[in-house]
């Protein structure tokens, strides 16, 4: 099997070299770009499995690079890295299509764990659908086309980020089952680290804003107070 390919877009040469060295030692094929324009050109010119993308870059910043990548038919995983740590920065990065988010300073072990988790999720999503799992899920006015990764509400397409789609699909496949935030982190993101539960909250809030008529009175993704969240049993297959 050919090695996974990774592009590191990072303007700090010491960080870029360190990340490249450890990823190569793990068995990945790694290229490096040190500004947004060069990184975007490389990402568009070659198919990478993963782009590790610094948010603060000279020239074209990480958010714009991510937007451009998500505007193409190619799909590379995006792990956004930044020295900023505000909730707004995380939400912006994830909203434009990043698959995960890592704040500097980070340990190499955590970076490698995130990379492995992203690849595990990608492999699981590309695997053939399990027997008995429908390729189209209908829940009231909501239609989820699993293989096409598309969602419609009353016939209108709903634009979801990769993780928003994964989260909705997991809920819709298990109506009535209650999940804690830690469990959702584990099954949807592929890791479970204490302190990252806010990521789940942010995604659910944005998902509700897109699929619920009134996000304060949701019909699909329900809050189970003191426990977590569930997909309404009203939409169980009959």
N, CA, C and O of each residue as an XYZ file, in Angstrom:
952
protein
N       0.851     -1.192      0.000
C       0.000      0.000      0.000
C       0.890      1.246      0.000
O       1.852      1.329      0.763
N       0.560      2.212     -0.861
C       1.342      3.447     -0.936
C       1.212      4.222      0.368
O       0.150      4.204      0.990
N       2.287      4.912      0.799
C       2.209      5.676      2.038
C       1.232      6.841      1.924
O       1.017      7.380      0.838
N       0.652      7.219      3.040
C      -0.211      8.412      3.060
C       0.628      9.638      2.710
O       1.803      9.724      3.067
N       0.012     10.578      2.012
C       0.721     11.800      1.631
C       0.192     12.976      2.451
O      -1.018     13.145      2.606
N       1.106     13.775      2.966
C       0.751     14.906      3.827
C       1.492     16.147      3.344
O       2.679     16.091      3.023
N       0.782     17.259      3.296
C       1.388     18.558      3.019
C       1.330     19.395      4.291
O       0.257     19.581      4.865
N       2.477     19.898      4.731
C       2.557     20.772      5.903
C       2.745     22.192      5.410
O       3.757     22.497      4.778
N       1.788     23.067      5.687
C       1.899     24.482      5.310
C       2.139     25.265      6.597
O       1.209     25.504      7.367
N       3.375     25.658      6.824
C       3.804     26.252      8.094
C       4.951     27.219      7.822
O       5.950     26.839      7.212
N       4.813     28.484      8.277
C       5.828     29.487      7.969
C       7.006     29.481      8.939
O       8.028     30.107      8.658
N       6.891     28.792     10.070
C       8.019     28.668     10.998
C       8.860     27.469     10.561
O       8.416     26.330     10.705
N      10.074     27.698     10.027
C      10.859     26.587      9.477
C      11.225     25.530     10.509
O      11.319     24.349     10.175
N      11.435     25.937     11.765
C      11.791     24.962     12.800
C      10.624     24.013     13.082
O      10.812     22.800     13.183
N       9.407     24.579     13.209
C       8.225     23.747     13.442
C       7.969     22.845     12.238
O       7.683     21.657     12.388
N       8.076     23.429     11.031
C       7.825     22.654      9.809
C       8.782     21.468      9.711
O       8.371     20.356      9.378
N      10.065     21.711     10.003
C      11.059     20.644      9.911
C      10.812     19.559     10.958
O      10.931     18.368     10.673
N      10.466     19.988     12.177
C      10.206     19.029     13.254
C       9.002     18.145     12.918
O       9.054     16.925     13.074
N       7.926     18.773     12.459
C       6.714     18.027     12.106
C       7.001     17.073     10.949
O       6.601     15.909     10.982
N       7.692     17.571      9.932
C       8.029     16.730      8.777
C       8.864     15.518      9.204
O       8.610     14.402      8.752
N       9.851     15.733     10.064
C      10.730     14.656     10.518
C       9.945     13.549     11.222
O      10.128     12.368     10.924
N       9.068     13.935     12.159
C       8.326     12.936     12.933
C       7.277     12.230     12.083
O       7.041     11.035     12.257
N       6.652     12.955     11.173
C       5.669     12.310     10.299
C       6.345     11.314      9.361
O       5.817     10.233      9.105
N       7.520     11.690      8.850
C       8.260     10.760      7.987
C       8.700      9.524      8.772
O       8.652      8.408      8.254
N       9.125      9.721     10.009
C       9.529      8.589     10.851
C       8.366      7.636     11.095
O       8.569      6.442     11.315
N       7.129      8.174     11.053
C       5.936      7.354     11.260
C       5.528      6.617      9.982
O       4.685      5.720     10.017
N       6.137      7.005      8.847
C       5.865      6.289      7.600
C       5.090      7.071      6.554
O       4.705      6.519      5.523
N       4.855      8.364      6.814
C       4.112      9.175      5.860
C       5.070      9.830      4.862
O       6.248     10.039      5.150
N       4.536     10.145      3.690
C       5.271     10.934      2.689
C       4.881     12.394      2.901
O       3.702     12.740      2.824
N       5.869     13.252      3.168
C       5.571     14.609      3.636
C       6.266     15.669      2.784
O       7.476     15.608      2.561
N       5.475     16.652      2.306
C       6.004     17.846      1.649
C       5.751     19.041      2.556
O       4.872     19.006      3.418
N       6.533     20.106      2.352
C       6.408     21.315      3.169
C       6.316     22.546      2.275
O       7.023     22.656      1.274
N       5.427     23.475      2.655
C       5.354     24.796      2.029
C       5.373     25.831      3.149
O       4.815     25.596      4.221
N       6.015     26.979      2.904
C       6.212     27.927      4.002
C       5.419     29.222      3.851
O       5.661     30.175      4.590
N       4.483     29.275      2.914
C       3.533     30.390      2.880
C       2.245     29.913      2.232
O       2.208     28.862      1.592
N       1.188     30.699      2.405
C      -0.124     30.272      1.956
C      -0.240     30.100      0.455
O      -0.859     29.145     -0.013
N       0.347     31.011     -0.305
C       0.244     30.941     -1.767
C       0.921     29.690     -2.312
O       0.349     28.971     -3.131
N       2.151     29.435     -1.849
C       2.890     28.256     -2.304
C       2.179     26.978     -1.859
O       2.088     26.011     -2.615
N       1.669     26.985     -0.607
C       0.975     25.812     -0.091
C      -0.280     25.506     -0.875
O      -0.562     24.347     -1.179
N      -1.040     26.548     -1.205
C      -2.266     26.350     -1.978
C      -1.950     25.796     -3.354
O      -2.640     24.903     -3.846
N      -0.899     26.330     -3.978
C      -0.500     25.848     -5.296
C      -0.120     24.365     -5.254
O      -0.510     23.586     -6.124
N       0.654     23.987     -4.218
C       1.050     22.583     -4.082
C      -0.160     21.687     -3.830
O      -0.276     20.608     -4.411
N      -1.058     22.144     -2.958
C      -2.237     21.340     -2.612
C      -3.151     21.128     -3.807
O      -3.774     20.074     -3.938
N      -3.232     22.130     -4.681
C      -4.082     22.018     -5.865
C      -3.415     21.211     -6.970
O      -4.085     20.641     -7.831
N      -2.074     21.171     -6.934
C      -1.347     20.484     -7.998
C      -1.109     19.012     -7.733
O      -0.740     18.274     -8.647
N      -1.312     18.570     -6.505
C      -1.066     17.169     -6.151
C      -2.144     16.721     -5.170
O      -2.604     17.511     -4.346
N      -2.544     15.463     -5.258
C      -3.570     14.945     -4.339
C      -2.909     14.512     -3.029
O      -2.130     13.559     -3.004
N      -3.223     15.214     -1.954
C      -2.712     14.864     -0.631
C      -3.835     14.243      0.194
O      -4.999     14.626      0.071
N      -3.469     13.285      1.032
C      -4.448     12.701      1.945
C      -4.781     13.673      3.070
O      -5.910     13.703      3.560
N      -3.793     14.466      3.477
C      -3.976     15.381      4.608
C      -3.154     16.638      4.392
O      -2.019     16.575      3.919
N      -3.738     17.789      4.742
C      -3.015     19.055      4.763
C      -2.993     19.548      6.206
O      -4.043     19.776      6.808
N      -1.796     19.710      6.755
C      -1.639     20.305      8.088
C      -1.373     21.787      7.854
O      -0.335     22.163      7.310
N      -2.311     22.615      8.265
C      -2.390     24.001      7.793
C      -2.318     24.993      8.947
O      -3.191     25.017      9.815
N      -1.265     25.815      8.948
C      -1.169     26.880      9.940
C      -2.185     27.973      9.608
O      -2.373     28.318      8.442
N      -2.831     28.510     10.629
C      -3.842     29.551     10.394
C      -3.205     30.874      9.999
O      -3.658     31.533      9.063
N      -2.154     31.262     10.710
C      -1.506     32.556     10.484
C      -0.328     32.383      9.536
O       0.760     31.974      9.943
N      -0.562     32.701      8.265
C       0.460     32.537      7.229
C       0.676     33.857      6.502
O      -0.260     34.645      6.367
N       1.897     34.112      6.029
C       2.112     35.309      5.202
C       1.409     35.156      3.859
O       1.300     34.053      3.324
N       0.938     36.268      3.324
C       0.233     36.214      2.045
C      -1.182     35.731      2.228
O      -2.000     36.429      2.826
N      -1.486     34.566      1.733
C      -2.821     33.968      1.863
C      -2.873     33.237      3.204
O      -2.047     32.363      3.467
N      -3.860     33.597      4.067
C      -3.905     32.957      5.382
C      -4.552     31.578      5.313
O      -5.099     31.180      4.285
N      -4.474     30.853      6.440
C      -4.954     29.478      6.483
C      -6.437     29.342      6.197
O      -6.855     28.377      5.558
N      -7.241     30.295      6.659
C      -8.679     30.226      6.404
C      -8.977     30.293      4.915
O      -9.826     29.559      4.409
N      -8.274     31.180      4.215
C      -8.510     31.322      2.776
C      -8.007     30.090      2.025
O      -8.638     29.648      1.065
N      -6.880     29.538      2.457
C      -6.378     28.306      1.843
C      -7.415     27.191      1.999
O      -7.697     26.458      1.051
N      -7.975     27.073      3.199
C      -8.971     26.036      3.463
C     -10.220     26.251      2.607
O     -10.764     25.296      2.052
N     -10.670     27.491      2.499
C     -11.840     27.797      1.654
C     -11.587     27.378      0.212
O     -12.445     26.766     -0.424
N     -10.407     27.710     -0.299
C     -10.073     27.374     -1.693
C     -10.040     25.863     -1.889
O     -10.536     25.356     -2.895
N      -9.459     25.143     -0.931
C      -9.393     23.686     -1.038
C     -10.783     23.071     -1.036
O     -11.051     22.140     -1.795
N     -11.668     23.582     -0.189
C     -13.022     23.036     -0.106
C     -13.875     23.436     -1.309
O     -14.959     22.891     -1.519
N     -13.384     24.383     -2.090
C     -14.114     24.781     -3.287
C     -13.776     23.931     -4.501
O     -14.313     24.162     -5.584
N     -12.885     22.940     -4.337
C     -12.506     22.064     -5.443
C     -13.146     20.695     -5.263
O     -13.696     20.383     -4.207
N     -13.063     19.883     -6.317
C     -13.644     18.537     -6.246
C     -12.750     17.569     -5.477
O     -13.218     16.525     -5.021
N     -11.468     17.904     -5.327
C     -10.557     17.059     -4.553
C     -10.912     17.172     -3.078
O     -11.325     18.236     -2.616
N     -10.752     16.079     -2.336
C     -10.984     16.185     -0.894
C      -9.756     15.699     -0.143
O      -9.415     14.517     -0.176
N      -9.104     16.627      0.532
C      -8.012     16.301      1.445
C      -8.473     16.629      2.854
O      -9.135     17.642      3.077
N      -8.126     15.777      3.797
C      -8.361     16.121      5.192
C      -7.569     17.381      5.529
O      -6.482     17.590      4.991
N      -8.102     18.218      6.411
C      -7.400     19.433      6.834
C      -7.331     19.479      8.361
O      -8.353     19.480      9.046
N      -6.108     19.516      8.868
C      -5.865     19.716     10.299
C      -5.309     21.119     10.455
O      -4.179     21.390     10.051
N      -6.098     22.015     11.041
C      -5.693     23.407     11.175
C      -4.921     23.605     12.475
O      -5.322     23.123     13.534
N      -3.804     24.325     12.372
C      -2.934     24.567     13.528
C      -2.745     26.064     13.686
O      -2.538     26.772     12.701
N      -2.815     26.554     14.920
C      -2.659     27.987     15.137
C      -2.192     28.295     16.535
O      -2.396     27.509     17.460
N      -1.558     29.451     16.686
C      -1.165     29.926     18.012
C      -2.356     30.537     18.727
O      -2.324     30.712     19.945
N      -3.403     30.861     17.989
C      -4.594     31.432     18.609
C      -5.410     30.334     19.265
O      -5.372     29.184     18.828
N      -6.148     30.681     20.309
C      -6.909     29.643     21.017
C      -8.323     30.073     21.378
O      -8.975     29.429     22.200
N      -8.806     31.160     20.769
C     -10.154     31.593     21.115
C     -11.196     30.709     20.445
O     -10.934     30.088     19.415
N     -12.376     30.662     21.042
C     -13.477     29.883     20.480
C     -13.811     30.357     19.070
O     -14.137     29.542     18.207
N     -13.732     31.670     18.824
C     -14.054     32.220     17.507
C     -13.114     31.666     16.449
O     -13.553     31.305     15.357
N     -11.815     31.594     16.764
C     -10.853     31.057     15.799
C     -11.143     29.611     15.482
O     -11.057     29.189     14.328
N     -11.489     28.844     16.510
C     -11.807     27.428     16.285
C     -13.037     27.298     15.399
O     -13.049     26.512     14.452
N     -14.072     28.073     15.710
C     -15.314     27.992     14.942
C     -15.077     28.400     13.498
O     -15.584     27.748     12.585
N     -14.314     29.472     13.272
C     -14.036     29.910     11.906
C     -13.309     28.832     11.115
O     -13.656     28.546      9.969
N     -12.288     28.232     11.746
C     -11.538     27.193     11.070
C     -12.400     26.006     10.706
O     -12.311     25.489      9.592
N     -13.230     25.570     11.630
C     -14.087     24.416     11.380
C     -15.209     24.762     10.415
O     -15.639     23.913      9.634
N     -15.687     26.003     10.463
C     -16.795     26.406      9.594
C     -16.377     26.401      8.125
O     -17.196     26.096      7.259
N     -15.122     26.732      7.828
C     -14.690     26.760      6.421
C     -14.283     25.375      5.937
O     -13.879     25.217      4.785
N     -14.384     24.364      6.807
C     -14.199     22.999      6.332
C     -13.038     22.231      6.901
O     -12.766     21.121      6.445
N     -12.324     22.782      7.899
C     -11.252     22.012      8.527
C     -11.854     20.807      9.252
O     -12.951     20.890      9.806
N     -11.133     19.697      9.242
C     -11.631     18.468      9.872
C     -11.276     18.406     11.350
O     -11.953     17.730     12.126
N     -10.235     19.097     11.735
C      -9.838     19.122     13.143
C      -8.999     20.359     13.384
O      -8.624     21.061     12.445
N      -8.704     20.623     14.650
C      -8.094     21.881     15.052
C      -7.121     21.602     16.179
O      -7.468     20.912     17.138
N      -5.910     22.126     16.082
C      -4.874     21.917     17.097
C      -4.233     23.252     17.418
O      -3.840     23.989     16.514
N      -4.126     23.567     18.696
C      -3.599     24.860     19.127
C      -2.148     24.734     19.583
O      -1.804     23.825     20.339
N      -1.296     25.658     19.116
C       0.090     25.724     19.573
C       0.123     26.301     20.994
O      -0.724     27.126     21.336
N       1.066     25.891     21.810
C       2.045     24.830     21.558
C       1.405     23.454     21.717
O       0.565     23.253     22.594
N       1.798     22.520     20.879
C       1.271     21.157     20.958
C       2.441     20.179     21.040
O       3.556     20.486     20.618
N       2.171     19.016     21.583
C       3.205     17.984     21.624
C       3.161     17.186     20.337
O       2.107     17.060     19.714
N       4.297     16.648     19.937
C       4.362     15.814     18.740
C       3.467     14.592     18.903
O       2.828     14.157     17.945
N       3.421     14.036     20.114
C       2.573     12.864     20.344
C       1.110     13.187     20.094
O       0.385     12.376     19.517
N       0.665     14.377     20.526
C      -0.729     14.752     20.278
C      -0.973     14.950     18.788
O      -2.006     14.527     18.269
N      -0.030     15.592     18.095
C      -0.174     15.781     16.648
C      -0.297     14.439     15.941
O      -1.176     14.256     15.098
N       0.581     13.502     16.282
C       0.538     12.185     15.640
C      -0.768     11.460     15.948
O      -1.318     10.770     15.090
N      -1.263     11.618     17.182
C      -2.535     10.992     17.549
C      -3.677     11.572     16.728
O      -4.556     10.836     16.279
N      -3.671     12.895     16.527
C      -4.729     13.524     15.734
C      -4.673     13.054     14.278
O      -5.703     12.775     13.665
N      -3.459     12.972     13.738
C      -3.294     12.530     12.349
C      -3.819     11.102     12.184
O      -4.552     10.811     11.240
N      -3.442     10.220     13.103
C      -3.917      8.833     13.024
C      -5.434      8.763     13.156
O      -6.085      7.990     12.453
N      -5.995      9.565     14.051
C      -7.447      9.570     14.241
C      -8.163     10.038     12.983
O      -9.194      9.477     12.612
N      -7.629     11.062     12.324
C      -8.237     11.553     11.084
C      -8.208     10.489      9.997
O      -9.189     10.319      9.273
N      -7.106      9.779      9.876
C      -7.017      8.725      8.864
C      -7.949      7.559      9.190
O      -8.523      6.953      8.285
N      -8.101      7.241     10.478
C      -9.048      6.185     10.857
C     -10.462      6.573     10.458
O     -11.213      5.749      9.934
N     -10.828      7.833     10.706
C     -12.164      8.298     10.335
C     -12.346      8.247      8.824
O     -13.398      7.832      8.338
N     -11.322      8.668      8.075
C     -11.425      8.664      6.618
C     -11.607      7.239      6.100
O     -12.430      7.004      5.216
N     -10.849      6.292      6.641
C     -10.966      4.891      6.212
C     -12.349      4.336      6.530
O     -12.932      3.607      5.728
N     -12.871      4.684      7.706
C     -14.195      4.191      8.098
C     -15.279      4.737      7.168
O     -16.209      4.017      6.805
N     -15.158      6.004      6.786
C     -16.168      6.619      5.927
C     -16.087      6.092      4.495
O     -17.097      6.042      3.792
N     -14.889      5.698      4.063
C     -14.726      5.194      2.697
C     -15.051      3.706      2.586
O     -15.209      3.175      1.487
N     -15.147      3.049      3.727
C     -15.443      1.613      3.710
C     -16.862      1.387      3.205
O     -17.718      2.258      3.363
N     -17.126      0.221      2.596
C     -18.490     -0.078      2.148
C     -19.474     -0.001      3.306
O     -19.139     -0.339      4.441
N     -20.676      0.440      3.014
C     -21.707      0.549      4.057
C     -22.001     -0.826      4.636
O     -22.129     -1.788      3.878
N     -22.112     -0.950      5.962
C     -22.444     -2.239      6.565
C     -23.788     -2.748      6.059
O     -24.675     -1.967      5.713
N     -23.920     -4.073      6.023
C     -25.184     -4.668      5.591
C     -26.335     -4.150      6.445
O     -26.237     -4.094      7.670
N     -27.399     -3.782      5.799
C     -28.564     -3.305      6.535
C     -28.567     -1.810      6.762
O     -29.569     -1.258      7.218
N     -27.437     -1.122      6.446
C     -27.394      0.326      6.620
C     -27.860      0.996      5.332
O     -27.231      0.804      4.291
N     -28.935      1.773      5.366
C     -29.458      2.384      4.142
C     -28.521      3.456      3.594
O     -27.819      4.125      4.352
N     -28.515      3.613      2.260
C     -27.699      4.650      1.632
C     -28.387      5.999      1.682
O     -27.749      7.035      1.501
N     -29.693      5.987      1.929
C     -30.436      7.234      2.100
C     -31.264      7.138      3.381
O     -32.015      6.184      3.579
N     -31.114      8.137      4.240
C     -31.853      8.176      5.502
C     -32.852      9.329      5.428
O     -32.477     10.462      5.126
N     -34.114      9.039      5.702
C     -35.152     10.071      5.698
C     -35.682     10.241      7.111
O     -36.068      9.278      7.774
N     -35.692     11.482      7.551
C     -36.195     11.806      8.884
C     -37.043     13.066      8.754
O     -36.524     14.182      8.768
N     -38.353     12.873      8.627
C     -39.219     14.024      8.415
C     -38.858     14.727      7.123
O     -38.861     14.113      6.056
N     -38.546     16.020      7.213
C     -38.189     16.810      6.031
C     -36.712     16.706      5.681
O     -36.248     17.325      4.723
N     -35.981     15.923      6.456
C     -34.532     15.819      6.290
C     -34.181     14.558      5.500
O     -34.662     13.470      5.816
N     -33.344     14.708      4.475
C     -32.882     13.570      3.673
C     -31.361     13.574      3.680
O     -30.727     14.569      3.327
N     -30.781     12.439      4.089
C     -29.324     12.296      4.139
C     -28.918     11.244      3.112
O     -29.274     10.073      3.243
N     -28.174     11.662      2.094
C     -27.642     10.730      1.089
C     -26.244     10.330      1.554
O     -25.283     11.082      1.394
N     -26.150      9.136      2.130
C     -24.937      8.726      2.828
C     -23.743      8.646      1.895
O     -22.687      9.201      2.198
N     -23.891      7.960      0.757
C     -22.751      7.753     -0.130
C     -22.295      9.053     -0.788
O     -21.105      9.228     -1.052
N     -23.231      9.968     -1.055
C     -22.887     11.254     -1.679
C     -22.514     12.321     -0.658
O     -22.048     13.402     -1.018
N     -22.726     12.005      0.635
C     -22.456     12.966      1.723
C     -23.203     14.291      1.478
O     -22.644     15.381      1.603
N     -24.482     14.146      1.125
C     -25.324     15.312      0.874
C     -26.530     15.296      1.800
O     -27.029     14.235      2.177
N     -26.992     16.493      2.160
C     -28.155     16.630      3.037
C     -29.117     17.636      2.417
O     -28.711     18.696      1.940
N     -30.404     17.280      2.434
C     -31.436     18.197      1.953
C     -32.491     18.384      3.037
O     -32.809     17.458      3.782
N     -33.021     19.591      3.108
C     -34.122     19.908      4.009
C     -35.231     20.521      3.173
O     -35.080     21.607      2.612
N     -36.364     19.799      3.097
C     -37.496     20.199      2.249
C     -37.051     20.445      0.799
O     -37.500     21.387      0.146
N     -36.167     19.583      0.324
C     -35.724     19.662     -1.062
C     -34.596     20.640     -1.319
O     -34.076     20.704     -2.433
N     -34.205     21.412     -0.296
C     -33.123     22.381     -0.446
C     -31.825     21.810      0.127
O     -31.816     21.262      1.229
N     -30.730     21.942     -0.627
C     -29.438     21.444     -0.160
C     -28.962     22.228      1.057
O     -29.084     23.451      1.113
N     -28.419     21.500      2.030
C     -27.858     22.105      3.239
C     -26.350     21.894      3.207
O     -25.882     20.761      3.094
N     -25.594     22.974      3.305
C     -24.136     22.874      3.278
C     -23.616     22.570      4.684
O     -23.763     23.375      5.603
N     -23.012     21.408      4.829
C     -22.435     21.009      6.110
C     -20.939     20.813      5.967
O     -20.459     20.393      4.915
N     -20.198     21.120      7.033
C     -18.776     20.786      7.048
C     -18.652     19.265      7.193
O     -19.632     18.579      7.484
N     -17.445     18.752      6.990
C     -17.226     17.303      7.062
C     -17.634     16.743      8.420
O     -18.288     15.702      8.494
N     -17.253     17.425      9.487
C     -17.570     16.910     10.819
C     -19.043     17.076     11.154
O     -19.611     16.232     11.848
N     -19.679     18.145     10.676
C     -21.118     18.300     10.885
C     -21.874     17.160     10.226
O     -22.824     16.627     10.799
N     -21.450     16.780      9.012
C     -22.103     15.659      8.331
C     -21.887     14.361      9.108
O     -22.830     13.598      9.317
N     -20.651     14.107      9.534
C     -20.351     12.874     10.282
C     -21.188     12.799     11.558
O     -21.697     11.737     11.915
N     -21.322     13.924     12.233
C     -22.083     13.974     13.478
C     -23.561     13.703     13.216
O     -24.184     12.909     13.920
N     -24.120     14.361     12.207
C     -25.536     14.154     11.867
C     -25.786     12.707     11.454
O     -26.774     12.104     11.873
N     -24.903     12.151     10.642
C     -25.076     10.774     10.186
C     -25.048      9.793     11.356
O     -25.845      8.857     11.409
N     -24.128     10.014     12.289
C     -24.047      9.122     13.441
C     -25.342      9.185     14.252
O     -25.878      8.154     14.658
N     -25.835     10.392     14.484
C     -27.099     10.540     15.216
C     -28.245      9.849     14.471
O     -29.009      9.082     15.057
N     -28.352     10.134     13.169
C     -29.486      9.633     12.397
C     -29.496      8.112     12.297
O     -30.557      7.505     12.155
N     -28.328      7.502     12.372
C     -28.255      6.040     12.317
C     -28.617      5.392     13.657
O     -28.843      4.183     13.727
N     -28.671      6.202     14.716
C     -28.941      5.649     16.050
C     -29.996      6.487     16.781
O     -29.720      7.010     17.861
N     -31.201      6.621     16.209
C     -32.234      7.442     16.854
C     -32.573      6.912     18.241
O     -32.689      5.705     18.453
N     -32.731      7.845     19.182
C     -33.107      7.475     20.541
C     -31.939      7.153     21.443
O     -32.084      7.173     22.665
N     -30.772      6.853     20.869
C     -29.617      6.524     21.705
C     -28.978      7.808     22.223
O     -28.754      8.750     21.462
N     -28.689      7.838     23.515
C     -28.134      9.037     24.143
C     -26.612      8.935     24.178
O     -26.055      7.911     24.574
N     -25.943     10.021     23.754
C     -24.486     10.053     23.717
C     -23.964     11.201     24.579
O     -24.472     12.320     24.509
N     -22.956     10.919     25.383
C     -22.266     11.983     26.099
C     -21.356     12.713     25.113
O     -21.078     12.204     24.027
N     -20.897     13.895     25.489
C     -19.974     14.631     24.624
C     -18.670     13.860     24.450
O     -18.095     13.848     23.362
N     -18.206     13.220     25.511
C     -16.959     12.456     25.420
C     -17.101     11.293     24.438
O     -16.181     11.010     23.671
N     -18.258     10.619     24.463
C     -18.486      9.501     23.537
C     -18.540      9.997     22.099
O     -17.991      9.357     21.202
N     -19.195     11.131     21.869
C     -19.264     11.683     20.521
C     -17.879     12.069     20.009
O     -17.568     11.865     18.835
N     -17.053     12.622     20.885
C     -15.680     12.929     20.488
C     -14.965     11.669     20.018
O     -14.243     11.681     19.021
N     -15.176     10.597     20.744
C     -14.485      9.349     20.438
C     -14.965      8.742     19.126
O     -14.151      8.327     18.301
N     -16.301      8.686     18.923
C     -16.819      7.975     17.751
C     -16.834      8.834     16.488
O     -16.766      8.291     15.385
N     -16.921     10.159     16.617
C     -16.993     11.028     15.442
C     -15.635     11.634     15.104
O     -15.240     11.680     13.938
N     -14.922     12.100     16.132
C     -13.614     12.712     15.900
C     -12.483     11.679     15.944
O     -11.416     11.897     15.371
N     -12.721     10.565     16.619
C     -11.706      9.524     16.679
C     -10.773      9.635     17.858
O      -9.811      8.874     17.950
N     -11.029     10.565     18.767
C     -10.225     10.677     19.977
C     -11.100     11.253     21.069
O     -12.157     11.822     20.798
N     -10.656     11.105     22.301
C     -11.428     11.630     23.427
C     -10.478     12.222     24.448
O      -9.916     11.506     25.277
N     -10.299     13.541     24.385
C      -9.408     14.228     25.311
C     -10.218     15.133     26.231
O     -11.076     15.888     25.773
N      -9.946     15.055     27.504
C     -10.658     15.903     28.461
C     -10.419     17.364     28.107
O      -9.291     17.762     27.813
N     -11.467     18.151     28.135
C     -11.341     19.574     27.851
C     -11.759     19.951     26.442
O     -11.870     21.138     26.137
N     -11.999     18.961     25.560
C     -12.387     19.252     24.182
C     -13.886     19.112     23.946
O     -14.350     19.186     22.808
N     -14.654     18.907     25.042
C     -16.094     18.699     24.881
C     -16.787     19.904     24.241
O     -17.836     19.767     23.612
N     -16.181     21.096     24.412
C     -16.784     22.297     23.810
C     -16.867     22.172     22.294
O     -17.732     22.788     21.670
N     -15.973     21.377     21.689
C     -15.998     21.162     20.243
C     -17.325     20.548     19.823
O     -17.905     20.936     18.809
N     -17.802     19.583     20.612
C     -19.085     18.943     20.332
C     -20.208     19.967     20.442
O     -21.069     20.039     19.565
N     -20.205     20.757     21.511
C     -21.237     21.782     21.698
C     -21.294     22.725     20.506
O     -22.375     23.026     19.999
N     -20.118     23.198     20.052
C     -20.072     24.145     18.931
C     -20.652     23.531     17.671
O     -21.420     24.174     16.955
N     -20.280     22.274     17.396
C     -20.779     21.619     16.192
C     -22.288     21.392     16.252
O     -22.988     21.585     15.258
N     -22.784     20.986     17.407
C     -24.224     20.744     17.532
C     -24.997     22.050     17.407
O     -26.058     22.077     16.784
N     -24.491     23.123     17.981
C     -25.163     24.420     17.860
C     -25.249     24.853     16.398
O     -26.291     25.333     15.952
N     -24.150     24.682     15.647
C     -24.151     25.092     14.241
C     -24.985     24.147     13.379
O     -25.622     24.571     12.415
N     -24.974     22.866     13.733
C     -25.795     21.891     13.007
C     -27.277     22.180     13.214
O     -28.061     22.137     12.266
N     -27.657     22.475     14.450
C     -29.059     22.818     14.725
C     -29.486     24.072     13.957
O     -30.603     24.144     13.443
N     -28.586     25.058     13.884
C     -28.919     26.296     13.178
C     -29.209     26.027     11.705
O     -29.934     26.791     11.068
N     -28.650     24.948     11.158
C     -28.822     24.636      9.742
C     -30.014     23.720      9.465
O     -30.615     23.801      8.394
N     -30.366     22.843     10.422
C     -31.406     21.849     10.109
C     -32.695     22.016     10.911
O     -33.716     21.424     10.562
N     -32.663     22.807     11.976
C     -33.849     22.967     12.811
C     -34.598     24.242     12.426
O     -33.975     25.259     12.122
N     -35.933     24.193     12.437
C     -36.719     25.406     12.211
C     -36.531     26.397     13.355
O     -36.476     27.607     13.139
N     -36.432     25.871     14.569
C     -36.207     26.693     15.750
C     -35.174     25.955     16.607
O     -35.503     24.984     17.288
N     -33.929     26.424     16.569
C     -32.851     25.698     17.258
C     -33.022     25.686     18.771
O     -32.389     24.890     19.464
N     -33.886     26.577     19.288
C     -34.148     26.562     20.729
C     -35.172     25.488     21.099
O     -35.305     25.119     22.266
N     -35.895     24.991     20.085
C     -36.867     23.897     20.289
C     -36.632     22.842     19.204
O     -37.459     22.672     18.308
N     -35.507     22.138     19.290
C     -35.135     21.215     18.207
C     -36.062     20.020     18.088
O     -36.610     19.531     19.077
N     -36.226     19.553     16.835
C     -37.028     18.352     16.557
C     -36.133     17.154     16.269
O     -36.552     16.008     16.430
N     -34.916     17.416     15.848
C     -34.028     16.324     15.446
C     -32.999     15.996     16.534
O     -33.043     14.917     17.123
N     -32.085     16.915     16.797
C     -31.023     16.657     17.775
C     -31.453     17.235     19.122
O     -31.509     18.450     19.310
N     -31.752     16.338     20.044
C     -32.311     16.732     21.336
C     -31.234     16.750     22.419
O     -30.288     15.962     22.389
N     -31.398     17.663     23.374
C     -30.524     17.693     24.542
C     -31.130     16.818     25.632
O     -32.301     16.965     25.982
N     -30.330     15.917     26.158
C     -30.743     15.098     27.306
C     -30.008     15.680     28.506
O     -28.826     15.405     28.714
N     -30.707     16.477     29.284
C     -30.072     17.275     30.324
C     -29.289     16.421     31.306
O     -29.779     15.413     31.814
N     -28.056     16.854     31.561
C     -27.193     16.159     32.506
C     -26.483     14.962     31.920
O     -25.660     14.336     32.588
N     -26.802     14.629     30.641
C     -26.176     13.448     30.024
C     -25.488     13.810     28.713
O     -24.273     13.657     28.588
N     -26.253     14.287     27.739
C     -25.672     14.578     26.443
C     -26.728     14.879     25.401
O     -27.582     15.740     25.612
N     -26.679     14.171     24.266
C     -27.563     14.451     23.145
C     -28.080     13.148     22.539
O     -27.477     12.086     22.692
N     -29.220     13.261     21.844
C     -29.746     12.113     21.103
C     -30.509     12.618     19.883
O     -30.915     13.778     19.817
N     -30.694     11.709     18.914
C     -31.518     11.993     17.745
C     -32.930     11.512     18.064
O     -33.111     10.382     18.518
N     -33.916     12.345     17.835
C     -35.280     12.045     18.258
C     -35.764     10.691     17.747
O     -35.596     10.364     16.573
N     -36.369      9.906     18.645
C     -36.926      8.606     18.262
C     -38.129      8.759     17.347
O     -38.592      7.777     16.766
N     -38.636      9.961     17.211
C     -39.758     10.192     16.292
C     -39.377      9.787     14.873
O     -40.233      9.434     14.062
N     -38.045      9.846     14.579
C     -37.600      9.550     13.220
C     -37.037      8.145     13.084
O     -36.356      7.848     12.103
N     -37.309      7.275     14.049
C     -36.918      5.868     13.891
C     -37.664      5.274     12.704
O     -38.818      5.615     12.442
N     -36.986      4.384     11.996
C     -37.634      3.740     10.855
C     -38.783      2.875     11.330
O     -38.648      2.103     12.280
N     -39.890      3.012     10.674
C     -41.077      2.249     11.067
C     -41.270      1.057     10.128
O     -42.217      0.288     10.292
